[in-house]
């Protein structure tokens, strides 16, 4: 198993990509702290069993993140892997229609939460000789998405935190990477609440060279690779898992019949 005897902390573990990470990491032998604000992390940890513990954590609160890390150390003795995955999209609107309150709310979770996670994660990892951090950024932090100025700015910040932290902690044996999801079929897509995978006939996406929605399991698989020893010589990278969206202009889907 690829994560045998490893201890992992995953934020946003109650649903979507975080849940997929928790389930996949557990199947690969990791012990887990499943952290979320929703309460759903309790069900995820219970389904995994004795190798998992759930923690209520609002990653925008520094004391919650400290307590989350402390729980992992108290329960399992150390932290080997930290996935800073918690986040949300916020409302889409032209920049001039966005509010200060929306900016603060989105950045508190999506960017400040990752800052807190890295800060207290590396403090724990330096005690035990190293580890791996995987942040969840977004394709919208790599290329522009219309109407997503606030979210895109936060996710671009996550990408830059990833690169600078990789430089800061390479000497401590800590690797810091990020996965950048594209358009993923998760709870942010209303239809996904009734259909765990895109049903036949679902609207196809313009501008995606691989002509379909991405799946939470595909993001989890990328995070698993970056967290594992298979990626031991990789740090500071932002890995798009986006069906090719970030490559550049593809005819806005005109190459696909029926779009």
Rosetta blueprint (number, residue, H / E / L):
1 X L
2 X L
3 X L
4 X L
5 X L
6 X L
7 X E
8 X E
9 X E
10 X E
11 X E
12 X L
13 X L
14 X L
15 X L
16 X H
17 X H
18 X H
19 X H
20 X H
21 X H
22 X H
23 X H
24 X H
25 X H
26 X H
27 X H
28 X L
29 X L
30 X L
31 X E
32 X E
33 X E
34 X E
35 X E
36 X E
37 X L
38 X L
39 X L
40 X H
41 X H
42 X H
43 X H
44 X H
45 X H
46 X H
47 X H
48 X H
49 X L
50 X L
51 X L
52 X E
53 X E
54 X E
55 X E
56 X E
57 X L
58 X L
59 X L
60 X L
61 X L
62 X H
63 X H
64 X H
65 X H
66 X H
67 X H
68 X H
69 X H
70 X H
71 X H
72 X H
73 X H
74 X H
75 X H
76 X H
77 X L
78 X L
79 X L
80 X L
81 X E
82 X E
83 X E
84 X E
85 X L
86 X L
87 X L
88 X L
89 X L
90 X L
91 X L
92 X L
93 X L
94 X L
95 X H
96 X H
97 X H
98 X L
99 X L
100 X H
101 X H
102 X H
103 X H
104 X H
105 X H
106 X H
107 X H
108 X H
109 X H
110 X H
111 X H
112 X H
113 X H
114 X H
115 X H
116 X H
117 X H
118 X H
119 X H
120 X H
121 X H
122 X H
123 X H
124 X H
125 X H
126 X H
127 X H
128 X H
129 X L
130 X L
131 X E
132 X E
133 X E
134 X E
135 X E
136 X E
137 X E
138 X E
139 X H
140 X H
141 X H
142 X L
143 X L
144 X L
145 X L
146 X L
147 X L
148 X L
149 X H
150 X H
151 X H
152 X H
153 X H
154 X H
155 X H
156 X H
157 X H
158 X H
159 X H
160 X H
161 X H
162 X H
163 X H
164 X H
165 X H
166 X H
167 X H
168 X H
169 X H
170 X H
171 X H
172 X H
173 X L
174 X E
175 X E
176 X E
177 X E
178 X E
179 X E
180 X E
181 X E
182 X L
183 X L
184 X E
185 X E
186 X L
187 X L
188 X L
189 X L
190 X H
191 X H
192 X H
193 X H
194 X L
195 X L
196 X L
197 X L
198 X L
199 X L
200 X L
201 X L
202 X L
203 X L
204 X L
205 X L
206 X L
207 X L
208 X L
209 X L
210 X L
211 X L
212 X L
213 X L
214 X E
215 X E
216 X H
217 X H
218 X H
219 X H
220 X H
221 X H
222 X H
223 X H
224 X H
225 X H
226 X H
227 X H
228 X L
229 X H
230 X H
231 X H
232 X L
233 X L
234 X L
235 X L
236 X L
237 X L
238 X E
239 X E
240 X E
241 X E
242 X L
243 X L
244 X L
245 X H
246 X H
247 X H
248 X L
249 X L
250 X L
251 X L
252 X L
253 X L
254 X L
255 X L
256 X L
257 X L
258 X L
259 X L
